[in-house]
Amino acid sequence: MTTAVAAQPVRRRIGDLDSLRGFALCGILFVNIPDIVHMSWGPAIGVADPVRSALNMFVQQRFHPIFAFLFGVGFALFLDRATGRAARPRVLLLRRLLALLVIGIGHQFLLPGEPLLIYAIVGLIVLLPTSVLPRWVALWGGVGLLAVGLFGLNGGVGLVPGLFLLGAATVRYGVIDTLDRRAGQLAITFGLAAVLAGLGLWLQVNSKGSSSFFTIWAAAGLLGGLAYASGFLLLCRTRAGGALSAAFAPLGRMALTNFVTATLLTLAVAPLIGLEQDSIRYDLVLLLAVGILVVQWVFSRWWLSRFAYGPLEWAWRCVTWWNRVPVRGRAV
């Protein structure tokens, strides 16, 4: 009886993280497609495109931080599990990061500037060394690096080191393990983040042309991402939780496969619908993104009904453990 009670929060915790990862993946696709296709920013200087404006205000820079933070969480959770199963768990993490490096290099040819290569490099340089240091180093190092990335590098990939460390710190301080008991803290976080994100959005809209515009945009994006993530996790604890899990968890469980294949699908389908270089058809971006996500959701549901891991996730796991991991059965 004790084992069953203890196992349920773990399944719920991992399920919520999978759903949140899938949610972030959806938002990322809407801003990646214009970069993949090399679209123009708009019809003309001073002429607003409502779809592009909406993406800038509510999607751009709001979902990549969630994705990066969850990668930090995932690597820390992996190291925790590996510690109980292997004599040299950090060697496994090293192989895992090197395998991601190879995937990221390959993906660079399809989407220059994509984040997987950055994630692997940051993991090797920042996350792996700090895993042997006290947990307060991850926490305060993450805060410091996030400030440097925001105010020194104007956000973007400069935020990744701080977000990785903060993700790892939430694991090492037990926040992820006790997520089911933190509804009150999530509510407070969401309330504060929503107010600050609203202020950040107002500043973003009214600071165009300012020398600090990109810093303000990145800060608004971070606050918006925090509001989205905390609000999503709160909704997972309501009656809507089952629907959210059904909609987003399959995408999140196969996040690596879906992230890479979304680029391939965009390159294949975009020219067929008239979405090409210098295009300004942002309405077609919405159509293509929704179409890709529907296809990926159907495929992910079908695949996960038969296999424990997505195709790239399974290959990644095999390289990590340097052994052929069974692909059928329950994911571990």
N, C-alpha and C positions, 0 to 999 in steps of 0.2 A: 504493500500500500504506500509506503514512504517513497519508494522509487517512482511510482506512477505520479504522485503529487509533485515530486521534484522535477520530473521530466517535462510536465506541461508548461511551466514558465519558460523553460529553455526553448521548446518548440514555438511558443508564442513570441518570444523575443526574436528568434531568428526569422520567423515568418514576418514580423513587423519590419525588420531590417530589409528583407527581400522586397517587401512591398514598397518601402521608401526608396530603395535603389531603383526599382522599376519605374516609380513615379519620376525620379530624377532623370532617368534615361529618356523618358518621353519628352521632358522639357528640353533636354540637350539636343534632341534631334531637330527641334524647330529652329534652333539657332545654328546647328551644324550644316544644314542643307544649303543655306546661302554661301557658306564658306566653301563647301565641296564644289558647288557649281560656279563659284566666283561671280556672284551676282553683283549688280550695281546697288549703291546705297539708296537710290531713289530716282524719281523721274527727272528732277531738276533741282538746283539749289533753291531752297526756300519753299519748295512744294512738298507738302507732307503726304506720306502714304499711311493710311490708318492702320494697316496690318503691320507694316514695318515699325510704326510708332508703338503699337501695342507690344510687339516683341521686345523692343528696346526697354519699355517701361516695366513689363511684368515677367519677362522670360530671360532676356539676355543677362548673363552674370548671376542669375538666381539659382540655377540648377547645377552648374559645374562645381560650385563649392560643396553642395550636398554630396555629389558623386565623389569628390576628392576626400571629404571627411569620412565617408563610408569605406573608402579604400583603406584609410588609416585604421579604422575600426576592424575591417576584415583581416588585415595583416596581423594586428595584435591578437585577434581571436584565433587566427591560425597558429601563431606562435604559442599561445596558451595550450591549444589542443596538442600541438606537436611535442611540447615539453613532457607531456605524460605518455607519449608513444615512441619517442626517439631519444637516443643518447645525446645527439648533437642537433637540437632543434633549429639553431640559427644557421646551420649548414643547409637545412631544408628551406628556410626562408631566403637564404642567399640564392639557391637554385630557383626558387619561385620568382624572385625579382629578376634574375638573369633571363629566365624564360619570358617574362613580361617585356623585358628589354628587346628581345628578338621580335616579339609580336609587334611592339611599338615601332621598331625600325621598319618592319614590313608595312605597317599601316601608314607610316609617314609618306610613302610613295603615293598613297591614295588621298590622304588628307594632311598636307604639310601643316605642322604646328599642332597636331592632335595631341591629347594629353597622356596616352599610355606610355610613351617613351619618357616623358617628364616624370610620370609616376614611378617608373622603374628607377630612374636616376636618383630621384629624391629618396626613394626607399633605400637604395644602396648607400647614399651619402649621409642621410639624416636619420631615417627610421631604424635601420639595422644597428648602427653604432649606439644609439640612445637606448636601445632595448636592454642593454646591460647596465644602464645607469638607474638611479632611483626614479620613482615615478614622478616626483615633483619636477624633475628635469624636463620630462615630456610635457607636463602642464605649462610651466612657465616659459620653457623654450618655445612651445607652440604659440603662446601669447605674444612673445617677443618677435618670433619670425612672422607671425601674422601681421603685426604692426609694421614690420619692415616691408613686407610684401604689399601692404596697403598704401603706406605713405611714401615708401621709397621706390616702389616699382609699379605703382598705379594699378595694383590688382592683377588680374589675369593669372597666368601660371606662377607669378610671384607669390600667390597665396597658398600654393600647394604644400610647401614644407610646413608652414604653420598648421594648416588643416590636417595634414597627416599626423603630426604630433598630438594635436588636440583629439583627434579620433582615437589614437592609441591611448592617450591619457584617460579617456572615458572608460576604456576597457580596464586599464590598470587600477583605476580608482573604484571599480565595481559598479559604475553607473549603468552599463549595459546589462549586467547580471541582475540588477534590481529595477529594470525599466518598468516592469509591471506595477511596481509600488510607487511610481513617481508621477502619477497623473496630476497631482496638485502642482508639482514643480513644472511639469510640462505646460499646464494652464497659465501659470505665472509667466513662464518664458514666452509663450505664444502672445499673451497680452502685451508684454513690454516690447517684444520684437515687432508686433503688428503696428504699434504706435510709432516706434522708431523707423520702421520701414516706410510708413506713410510719410513721415517727415523727410526721410532720405529721398523718396520718390519726388516729393515737392521740390527739394533742392536740386535733384537731377534735372528736372524739367526746366527749372529757372536759372540754371548755372551754365547753360550752353554758351560757348565762347569764352568761358572763364578758364584761367590757367589751371585751376584745380578740378576741372570738370571730370576728368577720368578717375581721379581719386574719389570724388563724390559718387560717381556712378558705381565704382567698385564697392564702396561702403554701403550704398543703397542696395546693391546686389547681395552682399553678405547678410544684411539685415532681412532682406526679402527672403533669402534662402533659409535663414533661421526661422522666420515666421512660417514659411511653407512646411519645413520639416517638423517643427513642433506641432503645428496645426494638424498635419497629416497623422502624426503619431497619436494625437488626441482623438481624432476621428476613428482610428483603428480600435479604440476602446469603447466605441459606441456601437449601435446596431448596424451602422454602416461598415463596420470593420470587415464583415464577411464579404461584402461586395467589393471593397477596396482590395482585399487579399486576392479575390478571384480575378480582378482586373489587372493588378500590377505585380503580384508575386511571381507569376510565370516569367514575365519579362525580367524581373530582378534576379531570379535564380539563374538565368542564362544571360546575365548582363554583358559579359565579355563577348560571347557569341553574337548577341544582338547589336552591340555597339559596332563591331567590325562589319557585320553583314548589312547594317543600315547604310554604311558608306558604299558598299558594293551595289546595293539596291538603288541608291540615289544615283550613282554613276550610270547604271543601266537604264533606269526609267526616266530620269529627268529630261534627256533629249527627246524622248518619245512624246512628252506632253508639252514640248516647247519651252522647257526651263533650261536655258543655256547661259553661257558666259555673258555678263553684262545685262542679263535679263532684269526687269523690274517687276515681274509678276509674282508678288509676294502672296497673292491669293492661291497661286499654284503651289507655293511652299506648304501652305496649310493642307491642301488636298493631298500632296505627296506624302507629307509626314503622317497624316492620319492613315493613309493607305498602307504605308510601310508598317506602322504600329499594329494595325489589324492583322496583317499577314504574319508578323512576328509573334503576335499573341496566339494566333491559331497554331502556328508551328511549335511554339514553346509548350503550349498545353499538350499537343500531340506527342512531342518528344519526351516530355517529362512524365507522361503516363506510361512510358515504356523504359525510360532510362533514368538513372539517378542524377546525371550531370549533363549539361549541354556539351556539344561537341568540342568547342575550344576549352571549356572548363575541365573536361575529362583529360584532354591532351596536356593541359597545364598541370593538372594534378599528377599525371603520370611522370612528367619531367621532374616535378617537385620531389616526389617520393622515389624517383629513379626506378620505377617498377610499373608493371601494367596493373593499374587499379581496376577492379571490376566495375563495369559501367551500369550493370543492372542491379536492382535492389534498392535499399534505402541509402540516401546520401549521408556521409559521415565526415 
